[in-house]
């Protein structure tokens, strides 16, 4: 068990529900970006790929997700935790710091595990219903990625 496991499991169920939405959104965007760069046959258009990235990055940076019928806003403690994780991401991937990369992956997995696959699937369903910034079917791409990352046998179909 890592330090990050304790950080994320200490969060309230309400904050974990919010983080589940953010994580599904961010992972879906990541898959969209990779598919576009790789010229995948199912890649979104350049315009839709840019919209996905802009919405996802805006939500991550502001720690606020504007949906059609609600706004998800995070508590100050959660914002602080995610700011630390974002710093690990930037240091790890933008500045090529292997130690920060490893810590980012550790934090990311701890967050996903604390959310749990059922909460993440509920978040996917909410995004399908209330977030038209990305095509609704793409949220299954995010869940499929998350499921593999978590070494979970569940997929988007369930």
N, C-alpha and C positions, 0 to 999 in steps of 0.2 A: 504494500500500500504506500502510495506516494503522499507527499505533503499536499499536493493538489487534490487528491481524493478527499481529504478532510475539509479542504476549503470549499469544495463544491457540495459535498453532502451536508454541510452545515447550513446551506441556503434553504430558505423556506420553499415549500411546494409551489407557491405562487411565483417566486423568482425562477424556480426551475422550469415552470411552464413557459415563462417568458424567454428564458435562455433556449429552450427547445425550439421555439419559433425562430429565434435568431440563428441558431445553429443549422436548422433545416434550410433557411434562407441562404446563409453563407455557403453551405456545402453545395446547394443547388447552383448558385452562381459559379462556384468553382468548377463544377462539371460543365456548365455552359461555356465558361472561358476556355477550358481545355478542349472541348469539342470544336469550338470555333478555330482555335490555333492549329488543331490537328486536321482541319478540313474534314471532320467526321461527317458521314452522310446525314446524320440527324442534327447537325449543328444549326443553331439559330442564325438568322440573318445578322449582318453586322449591326444593323439598327437595334434589333431585339437584344443582341449580346451586349451592346453598350447600355441599353436601358436596364438590363439585369444587373450589370456591374455598378452603375450609378446608384440604383436603388439599394442594392446590398451594401455598398461601401458607405452610403449616407446613413443607413440604419446602424451599421457597426460603429461608425465614428460618433454619431450622436447618441447611441444607445437608446434609440427611439424608433419604433416601427409604425409607420402610418399605414393602416389598413383601411378598407372601404368603410367599415362600421365601427372601428375602434382604433385607438392609439395605444401601443404597448410602450410603456416608459418604465425604466428600471430604477430600482432603489439605489441610493448613493453607494452602498457597500458593494453591490453587484457591479456598478459602473467602475468602481476602483479595481475590483478583481479583473474585469475584462480589459481595463486599460493596461494592467500589468501583462496580461496575456497578449494583447496587441503589441506591446513593446517587445516581447519575446519574438513575436512573428516578424516584426520589422527588423530587429537585430539579427534574427536567424536567417531570414530569406532575402531581405533587401541588402543587408550588410555582411552576409555569408559567414555568420558566427555559428559554427556547428553546435556549440554548447547551448546557445539560445534556441536553436532549431530543435534539439532534443528536448529541452524544457517545454517548448511550445507544444510538441507532440504529446508530451506527458500531460500537460494541462488540458489540451484539447480532448484527449481520451477520457480523462477524469471528468470533464464536464459532460461529455456524452453519456458516460456510465452513470453519473449522478442523475441525469435527466431520465435515462432508461428508454428502451425502444418503444414502449407503449406511449409514453408522453411525447416522444419525437414523432410518432405516427399521428397522434392527435394534432400536433403542431402542423404537420404536413396537410392534414385535412382542413385546418383553419386557413392556411395559406391558399389552398386550392379554392376555398370558398370566398376569401376576403382580400386576396392580393392579386390584382390583375397586372402587376408590373412585369411578371414573367408568365409565359404560357402555363396554364394549370398542370399540364402533363409533366412539365419539367421538375416539379417537386418530387415526383417519384424517382427521378435521377438522383436527387439529393439523398433520399432515404436509402436507395440502393447503395450509394457510396458509403453512407454512414453505417449501414448494416455490415458491409464488408470490413470497414475500418474497425468496427467493434467486434469483429469475428462472430457475428450473429447470423444465424441461418435465415432469419426473417427477411423478406423482401417487400417491395412496394405493393405486391398483390394482397397482402394480408392487412 
